[in-house]
Amino acid sequence: MSGVEKALHIRLSPEQTRCLHEWAAARTSAEVEAGCEPSGFRLDIAMGGGIPVFAEAIGGGGRLDLGEVDVVMVEQD
């Protein structure tokens, strides 16, 4: 592609970010205390033909519904 290209940015709110960090930290702490290597998590973004777009964190047998997130097309040079 030539000229300006676009990137897709997915933005979590400050509250969603706080919840995700707390959820991940609690899971990681429990795994380390149990002598396990931290497993991390997957962030799933569900997009359809319309709006809204939803996010969910999945890891270690647990799930965290983050709710609706913003998706923005950003021009890149």
CYANA upper distance limits for C-alpha pairs under 8 A (distance plus 0.5 A):
  1 MET  CA      5 GLU  CA      7.81
  3 GLY  CA     77 ASP  CA      8.00
  4 VAL  CA     75 GLU  CA      6.84
  4 VAL  CA     76 GLN  CA      6.48
  4 VAL  CA     77 ASP  CA      5.93
  5 GLU  CA     75 GLU  CA      6.23
  5 GLU  CA     76 GLN  CA      5.73
  5 GLU  CA     77 ASP  CA      7.10
  6 LYS  CA     73 MET  CA      6.60
  6 LYS  CA     74 VAL  CA      5.80
  6 LYS  CA     75 GLU  CA      4.88
  6 LYS  CA     76 GLN  CA      5.99
  7 ALA  CA     73 MET  CA      6.14
  7 ALA  CA     74 VAL  CA      5.64
  7 ALA  CA     75 GLU  CA      6.82
  7 ALA  CA     76 GLN  CA      7.12
  8 LEU  CA     71 VAL  CA      7.36
  8 LEU  CA     72 VAL  CA      6.37
  8 LEU  CA     73 MET  CA      5.29
  8 LEU  CA     74 VAL  CA      6.83
  9 HIS  CA     71 VAL  CA      6.23
  9 HIS  CA     72 VAL  CA      5.71
  9 HIS  CA     73 MET  CA      6.77
  9 HIS  CA     74 VAL  CA      7.43
 10 ILE  CA     69 VAL  CA      7.47
 10 ILE  CA     70 ASP  CA      6.34
 10 ILE  CA     71 VAL  CA      5.14
 10 ILE  CA     72 VAL  CA      7.02
 11 ARG  CA     69 VAL  CA      6.57
 11 ARG  CA     70 ASP  CA      5.66
 11 ARG  CA     71 VAL  CA      6.81
 11 ARG  CA     72 VAL  CA      8.37
 12 LEU  CA     16 GLN  CA      6.16
 12 LEU  CA     17 THR  CA      6.48
 12 LEU  CA     69 VAL  CA      6.09
 12 LEU  CA     70 ASP  CA      7.29
 13 SER  CA     17 THR  CA      6.61
 13 SER  CA     69 VAL  CA      7.90
 14 PRO  CA     18 ARG  CA      6.62
 15 GLU  CA     19 CYS  CA      6.71
 16 GLN  CA     20 LEU  CA      6.60
 16 GLN  CA     66 LEU  CA      6.45
 17 THR  CA     21 HIS  CA      6.66
 18 ARG  CA     22 GLU  CA      6.66
 19 CYS  CA     23 TRP  CA      6.54
 19 CYS  CA     66 LEU  CA      8.44
 20 LEU  CA     24 ALA  CA      6.54
 20 LEU  CA     57 ALA  CA      8.03
 20 LEU  CA     64 LEU  CA      8.05
 20 LEU  CA     66 LEU  CA      8.20
 21 HIS  CA     25 ALA  CA      6.40
 22 GLU  CA     26 ALA  CA      6.64
 23 TRP  CA     27 ARG  CA      6.86
 23 TRP  CA     64 LEU  CA      8.06
 24 ALA  CA     28 THR  CA      6.52
 24 ALA  CA     40 GLY  CA      8.02
 24 ALA  CA     41 PHE  CA      8.07
 25 ALA  CA     29 SER  CA      6.50
 26 ALA  CA     30 ALA  CA      6.74
 27 ARG  CA     31 GLU  CA      6.71
 27 ARG  CA     60 GLY  CA      8.13
 28 THR  CA     32 VAL  CA      6.65
 28 THR  CA     38 PRO  CA      5.83
 28 THR  CA     39 SER  CA      7.89
 28 THR  CA     40 GLY  CA      7.92
 29 SER  CA     33 GLU  CA      6.58
 30 ALA  CA     34 ALA  CA      6.69
 31 GLU  CA     35 GLY  CA      6.93
 31 GLU  CA     36 CYS  CA      5.59
 31 GLU  CA     37 GLU  CA      7.06
 31 GLU  CA     38 PRO  CA      6.20
 31 GLU  CA     39 SER  CA      8.31
 32 VAL  CA     36 CYS  CA      5.74
 32 VAL  CA     37 GLU  CA      6.71
 32 VAL  CA     38 PRO  CA      6.85
 39 SER  CA     59 GLY  CA      7.67
 39 SER  CA     60 GLY  CA      7.11
 40 GLY  CA     59 GLY  CA      6.92
 40 GLY  CA     60 GLY  CA      8.23
 41 PHE  CA     57 ALA  CA      6.99
 41 PHE  CA     58 ILE  CA      5.97
 41 PHE  CA     59 GLY  CA      4.78
 41 PHE  CA     60 GLY  CA      7.79
 42 ARG  CA     57 ALA  CA      6.11
 42 ARG  CA     58 ILE  CA      5.61
 42 ARG  CA     59 GLY  CA      6.67
 43 LEU  CA     55 ALA  CA      7.35
 43 LEU  CA     56 GLU  CA      6.29
 43 LEU  CA     57 ALA  CA      4.97
 43 LEU  CA     58 ILE  CA      6.85
 44 ASP  CA     55 ALA  CA      6.07
 44 ASP  CA     56 GLU  CA      5.70
 44 ASP  CA     57 ALA  CA      6.68
 44 ASP  CA     58 ILE  CA      8.00
 45 ILE  CA     53 VAL  CA      7.52
 45 ILE  CA     54 PHE  CA      6.24
 45 ILE  CA     55 ALA  CA      5.03
 45 ILE  CA     56 GLU  CA      7.13
 46 ALA  CA     53 VAL  CA      6.27
 46 ALA  CA     54 PHE  CA      5.68
 46 ALA  CA     55 ALA  CA      6.76
 47 MET  CA     51 ILE  CA      8.17
 47 MET  CA     52 PRO  CA      8.06
 47 MET  CA     53 VAL  CA      5.57
 47 MET  CA     54 PHE  CA      7.44
 48 GLY  CA     53 VAL  CA      7.76
 52 PRO  CA     68 GLU  CA      6.70
 52 PRO  CA     69 VAL  CA      7.96
 53 VAL  CA     68 GLU  CA      5.99
 53 VAL  CA     69 VAL  CA      6.18
 53 VAL  CA     70 ASP  CA      7.46
 53 VAL  CA     71 VAL  CA      7.83
 54 PHE  CA     66 LEU  CA      7.67
 54 PHE  CA     67 GLY  CA      5.69
 54 PHE  CA     68 GLU  CA      4.85
 54 PHE  CA     69 VAL  CA      6.12
 55 ALA  CA     65 ASP  CA      7.10
 55 ALA  CA     66 LEU  CA      5.81
 55 ALA  CA     67 GLY  CA      6.21
 55 ALA  CA     68 GLU  CA      6.97
 55 ALA  CA     69 VAL  CA      6.99
 56 GLU  CA     63 ARG  CA      7.39
 56 GLU  CA     64 LEU  CA      6.09
 56 GLU  CA     65 ASP  CA      5.08
 56 GLU  CA     66 LEU  CA      5.82
 56 GLU  CA     67 GLY  CA      7.67
 57 ALA  CA     63 ARG  CA      6.14
 57 ALA  CA     64 LEU  CA      5.52
 57 ALA  CA     65 ASP  CA      7.08
 57 ALA  CA     66 LEU  CA      7.78
 58 ILE  CA     62 GLY  CA      6.38
 58 ILE  CA     63 ARG  CA      5.06
 58 ILE  CA     64 LEU  CA      7.03
 59 GLY  CA     63 ARG  CA      7.00
